[in-house]
Amino acid sequence: MTSTFLFRWLSPLSAAALLLAPIAMANAAAPAAAVALTGNAEAGKAAFRKCASCHQVGPSARGGFGPKLTGVIGRKAGATTDYKYSAAMKNANIVWTEQNLAGFLKAPSDFIPGNNMRFWGIGNAQQVADLLAYLRTQ
């Protein structure tokens, strides 16, 4: 249907409502899509096993093949002193918020091109939320 047809056969207010309905529906659905998943720290601890080959957490954690992740949330990227970061990570100039970590965990090479992390990423949003819940406890 064209807008000319609508305005010819319907009142201007009705025609406008019909034309704007798809936009209103999209805007109504947007907040639901933006709702963050609630993570489970126990599930995140289990998921962290795949990270543990390179990263450590806890009071005695130290950098090894990857930097320690204790206290990573709120820390500036490339800031620990016991790990040799790539130039890309040192120059990223970001703070590891949960949103930034989620983006990085989804696709590390896309989020910070040139970083040294050799990991494809995690496509499962619930698993990322679980990992973040676990990292909040560390």
Salt bridges, closest charged atoms under 4 A:
ASP82 OD2 - LYS68 NZ 3.98
GLU98 OE1 - ARG136 NH1 2.63
